[in-house]
Amino acid sequence: MNGLRSIYPYLFAALLIATSGHNSARGGTRLEDPSYAWHSPLATRSLLLAIGKSDRIVAVGERGHILYRQGAGEWRQAQVPTRILLTGLSFSDDRHGFAVGHDALILATLDGGQTWRKVHEAIEEERPLLDIRFRDNRFGIAVGAYGYLLKTKDGGANWYSSLVDKENDFHLNAIAITPDGRIYLAAEAGYVYRSDDEGDSWRILSPPYDGSFFGIYPTEGDKVMVFGLRGHLFVSEDAGEHWRSLDTGTRATLTSAIGLGNGQFLLTGHGGTLLLVDSHLQQVRHARLPERKAFSDAMEIASNRVLLVGEEGTRTLDLCDVFSRDVLSGCEIIPSLFLPDETE
C-alpha cells in the first residue's frame, strides 16, 4: 500500500502543495476548528486514501476520518484529533500504527487504530506528508512534499528531518521498506531513490521516464516495481540499477500495488483501473470497472477477494468477477463481467 493517493487532479503532488495551506491563516493559525474529526454515517462513502491492517482493518482519508473494522464486521470511526486530509498509514504490529497528512501531521495509535494522538505537526511549514512506513516498532520514515523526509528511531517519540537529494527538492510520493531494511522512495520527475543504511544516504535510480511516480512495491529479493502517471509501470530485478517497462495497456494513473496470496500482484488506478501482474513480473492483464471510479489502495481479505478504498470510500470486490480463470487461479470458467481497459 503506497504513496500519494491521487484520486482527483487536486490530489496530485503539485496541487497538494498548492492547497496544503488553504486551511491556515498567516502565522500558522488554523482557521478550521482543530477539534476531533466529526463522526459521520457517510464516512465509509467519503474519500479514503490508504488502508492498513493491525488486528483489525483500518482506513484513512478526508476530514481526518479514520475507520476501522474487525473481520467482516461493521465499520466504526476512530477518535482522531484532527479534521485535515490524511494520506498515508502504516502498522508495525497489531497495536502500533501511524498515519500522516497535511501540515506535516503524524498521528499514532497504541490500540490498533481505535484512538489516535498527535506525535508531530508543523502547520507553519505548510508541507503535506504523503506516505509513511515503519520497519518495526522503533524505526520509521515519513515522506512528503518538497523532498520532505522525517525519521524516527524511537517509535515516534522524536522525529528529525533528513536530506534525500541536495540538488533537487522533488515531492516524495511513496515509500517502501523491504524485510532486510532496504528503503525505496518514489518521487516526481521520474526519480526513484534507494537507501541501504536506514536513510542516512540515498542513491538516485533512473527509470527511463520523467513523469511522476506514485507508488513503489518491492516483491522478492532485489525485484521492485515502480508506477505512476499515464499507466507507466517499470520493473527492476537488481534493486533499481536497471529497469524495463511493462506494457499495461492503459494510460490511467496507477496508485497502489499489493501482493496476492497466489503470487500475483494487483495494481489499482484511476477510472476503475485494475491491473493483474504475473508472479514473474512479465505480463499484465488489465480491466476497468464500469463505474470508472478511482481507487487509491487495496488489501486482500480472502483468496481472490480484495477490499478497495478510494473516491467513494470502501468497496469489496471478488477478482474472479474481473479476471477470468486463465489468468487467475481458483475461479470458475465464466466470462468477465467487467470491461477490458482501453487507452484514453
C-alpha positions in Angstrom: 0.0 0.0 0.0 1.8 3.0 -1.3 2.3 6.7 -1.7 0.3 9.7 -2.8 -3.3 8.6 -3.1 -4.1 10.6 -6.2 -7.8 10.4 -6.6 -8.7 13.7 -8.3 -6.2 16.1 -10.0 -6.2 18.3 -6.9 -4.6 15.4 -5.0 -1.6 15.1 -7.3 1.6 16.2 -5.6 1.8 19.7 -7.2 -1.8 20.6 -6.3 -1.4 19.1 -2.9 1.3 21.7 -2.3 -0.9 24.5 -3.8 -3.8 23.7 -1.5 -2.0 22.5 1.6 -2.2 25.9 3.3 -5.8 26.7 2.4 -7.0 26.0 6.0 -4.3 28.0 7.6 -4.1 31.7 8.4 -0.9 33.7 8.5 1.4 33.0 11.3 0.4 29.3 11.4 -3.0 29.7 13.0 -5.5 27.2 11.6 -8.9 28.7 10.5 -10.8 25.4 10.9 -11.8 24.0 14.2 -8.8 21.8 15.3 -11.0 19.5 17.3 -11.7 15.9 16.7 -12.9 14.6 13.3 -16.7 14.6 13.1 -18.4 11.2 13.3 -20.5 10.8 10.2 -22.7 7.9 9.0 -21.4 8.6 5.5 -17.7 8.3 6.3 -17.5 4.9 4.6 -18.5 6.6 1.4 -16.1 9.6 1.7 -12.7 9.9 0.1 -10.3 7.3 1.6 -6.7 7.2 0.5 -4.9 4.4 2.4 -5.7 1.1 4.1 -3.7 -1.0 6.5 -4.1 -3.9 8.9 -3.4 -4.1 12.7 -5.6 -6.7 14.5 -8.3 -5.0 12.5 -8.6 -3.3 9.1 -8.0 0.5 9.2 -8.5 3.1 6.5 -7.8 6.9 6.5 -8.9 9.8 4.3 -10.5 13.2 4.1 -11.6 15.3 7.1 -9.5 13.3 9.5 -11.6 10.2 9.0 -10.1 7.0 10.3 -12.3 4.0 10.0 -11.7 0.5 11.4 -13.5 -2.8 11.4 -12.9 -6.2 13.0 -13.0 -9.0 10.4 -16.2 -8.7 8.3 -17.9 -6.5 10.9 -19.3 -3.0 10.6 -17.0 0.0 10.1 -16.5 2.3 13.1 -15.0 5.7 13.3 -11.9 6.2 15.4 -11.2 9.0 17.8 -9.0 11.3 15.8 -7.7 14.8 16.9 -7.8 16.5 13.5 -10.0 17.2 10.6 -7.3 17.6 7.9 -6.7 15.2 5.0 -4.9 12.0 6.0 -2.9 10.5 3.2 -0.8 7.5 4.5 -0.9 4.7 7.0 1.5 2.1 8.4 1.3 -0.5 11.2 4.3 -2.2 12.7 2.3 -4.8 14.6 -1.3 -5.4 15.7 -1.3 -2.5 18.1 1.2 0.2 16.9 0.3 2.3 13.9 1.0 5.7 12.4 -0.9 7.9 9.9 0.2 11.1 8.1 -1.4 14.1 6.5 -1.2 17.8 5.7 0.7 20.2 7.9 3.4 17.5 8.5 0.9 15.8 10.8 1.8 12.4 12.2 -0.7 10.5 14.3 0.0 7.4 16.4 -2.2 4.7 17.8 -1.4 2.1 20.5 -4.6 0.2 20.4 -4.8 -1.0 16.8 -6.5 2.1 15.4 -9.3 2.9 17.8 -7.8 6.0 19.3 -5.1 8.3 17.9 -2.9 11.1 19.2 -0.6 13.7 17.5 3.1 13.0 17.7 4.3 15.6 15.1 2.8 18.7 13.5 4.3 21.7 11.7 1.5 23.9 10.5 3.8 26.8 9.7 5.9 24.7 7.2 2.8 24.0 5.0 4.2 20.7 3.9 1.9 17.7 3.5 3.2 14.3 4.3 2.2 11.8 1.8 3.3 8.4 3.0 4.8 6.6 6.0 6.4 3.2 6.6 7.7 1.5 9.8 10.2 -1.3 9.6 9.5 -2.3 13.2 8.2 -0.7 16.4 11.1 1.8 16.5 12.3 2.7 13.1 10.0 4.6 10.7 10.2 7.1 7.8 7.6 9.6 6.6 7.9 11.5 3.3 6.1 14.3 1.5 6.3 17.5 -0.5 9.4 19.4 -1.5 11.7 16.5 -0.6 10.4 16.5 3.0 11.5 13.4 4.9 11.2 12.7 8.7 12.8 9.8 10.5 12.3 8.2 13.9 14.4 5.6 15.7 12.4 5.6 19.0 8.9 4.6 17.9 7.7 8.1 17.0 8.7 9.8 20.2 11.1 12.0 18.3 11.3 12.9 14.6 14.1 14.6 12.8 14.4 15.7 9.1 16.9 14.3 6.7 18.0 15.3 3.2 17.4 13.0 0.3 18.7 14.9 -2.7 20.7 18.1 -2.2 20.3 19.0 -5.9 16.5 18.7 -6.1 13.5 19.0 -3.8 11.1 16.7 -5.7 7.9 15.7 -4.0 8.4 12.3 -2.4 5.2 10.4 -3.1 5.6 6.9 -1.7 7.9 4.8 0.4 8.6 1.1 0.7 10.9 -0.8 3.2 12.0 -4.4 2.4 12.3 -7.0 5.1 16.1 -6.6 5.1 15.8 -2.9 5.6 16.4 -1.5 2.1 14.3 1.7 1.6 12.8 2.9 -1.7 11.2 6.2 -2.5 9.1 7.1 -5.5 9.1 10.7 -6.5 8.1 13.2 -9.2 10.1 13.9 -12.4 10.9 10.2 -12.9 13.1 10.0 -9.8 13.4 6.9 -7.6 15.7 6.7 -4.6 17.2 3.8 -2.6 18.9 3.7 0.8 20.8 0.8 2.2 21.7 2.5 5.5 18.4 3.5 7.2 18.1 6.7 5.2 21.5 8.1 6.1 22.4 8.3 2.4 20.4 7.9 -0.8 21.3 6.6 -4.3 19.4 8.1 -7.3 17.9 5.4 -9.5 16.8 6.2 -13.1 13.8 4.5 -14.7 13.5 5.7 -18.3 10.7 8.1 -17.6 10.4 11.7 -16.5 6.9 11.8 -15.1 5.7 11.4 -11.6 5.7 8.0 -9.8 3.0 7.5 -7.2 3.9 4.0 -5.9 6.7 1.6 -5.4 6.5 -2.1 -4.5 9.4 -4.5 -3.7 8.4 -8.1 -4.4 11.1 -10.5 -3.5 14.9 -10.3 -3.4 16.1 -7.4 -5.5 12.9 -7.2 -7.6 10.9 -4.0 -7.4 8.1 -2.3 -9.3 7.5 1.5 -9.7 4.5 3.1 -11.3 2.6 6.3 -11.7 1.3 8.7 -14.4 -0.2 7.6 -17.7 -0.1 3.9 -16.9 3.7 3.7 -16.7 5.0 0.6 -14.9 8.7 -0.3 -14.6 10.3 -3.4 -13.1 13.9 -3.9 -11.8 15.4 -7.2 -10.8 18.6 -5.7 -9.4 17.4 -3.3 -6.7 16.8 -0.4 -9.2 20.1 -0.4 -11.1 18.4 -1.3 -14.3 14.7 -1.1 -15.4 12.4 -2.5 -18.0 9.0 -1.3 -19.0 5.8 -3.4 -18.8 3.0 -2.7 -21.2 0.0 -2.0 -19.1 -2.4 -1.3 -21.9 -3.7 1.8 -20.2 -2.9 5.5 -19.7 -4.7 5.7 -16.4 -2.7 6.9 -13.4 -1.6 4.0 -11.2 -1.8 4.5 -7.5 -1.0 1.3 -5.5 0.1 -2.3 -5.6 -0.4 -5.3 -3.4 0.8 -8.9 -3.5 -1.9 -11.6 -3.7 -1.9 -14.9 -2.0 -1.4 -16.7 -5.3 1.9 -15.0 -6.0 0.4 -12.4 -8.5 0.2 -8.7 -8.0 -2.8 -6.3 -8.2 -2.3 -2.7 -9.1 -5.1 -0.1 -8.7 -5.6 3.2 -10.6 -7.9 5.9 -11.8 -11.0 5.3 -13.8 -11.7 2.0 -12.2 -8.5 0.6 -13.5 -7.2 -2.8 -12.1 -4.0 -4.5 -13.3 -3.0 -8.1 -12.7 0.7 -8.7 -13.0 2.0 -12.3 -13.0 4.4 -13.6 -10.4 7.4 -13.3 -12.7 6.7 -9.6 -13.5 6.4 -10.3 -17.2 2.8 -10.0 -18.2 0.0 -7.5 -17.3 -3.7 -8.2 -17.7 -6.0 -5.2 -17.3 -9.6 -4.4 -16.6 -11.8 -1.4 -15.9 -14.8 -1.4 -13.7 -17.9 0.0 -15.3 -18.4 2.8 -12.7 -14.9 4.0 -13.5 -14.3 5.3 -10.0 -10.7 6.0 -8.9 -9.1 3.6 -6.4 -6.2 4.6 -4.2 -5.3 1.5 -2.2 -6.2 -2.2 -1.8 -5.9 -5.1 0.6 -6.5 -8.8 0.0 -9.0 -10.1 2.6 -9.5 -13.6 1.3 -8.4 -15.7 -1.7 -9.1 -13.6 -4.8 -11.1 -11.1 -2.7 -10.0 -7.6 -2.1 -11.1 -4.5 -0.2 -10.6 -1.3 -2.2 -10.6 2.3 -1.0 -10.8 5.4 -3.0 -13.0 8.1 -4.5 -16.2 6.7 -3.0 -15.0 5.1 0.2 -14.7 1.3 0.6 -15.6 -1.4 -1.8 -15.2 -5.2 -1.6 -14.5 -7.0 -4.9 -14.2 -10.6 -6.0 -11.4 -10.7 -8.5 -13.0 -13.7 -10.1 -15.6 -11.3 -11.4 -12.9 -9.2 -13.0 -10.2 -11.6 -14.4 -11.0 -15.0 -15.9 -9.6 -18.3 -14.8 -6.9 -18.4 -17.4 -5.1 -15.6 -15.6 -6.4 -16.0 -12.0 -6.3 -19.4 -10.3 -9.3 -20.6 -8.2 -12.0 -19.1 -10.3 -14.8 -20.8 -12.3 -14.7 -20.5 -16.0 -17.1 -17.7 -16.7 -16.8 -14.6 -18.8 -15.5 -11.4 -17.2 -18.3 -9.1 -16.1 -16.1 -6.0 -16.5 -14.7 -4.1 -19.4 -11.3 -4.6 -20.8 -9.3 -1.4 -20.4 -8.7 0.9 -23.2 -6.3 3.7 -24.0 -7.7 7.1 -23.0 
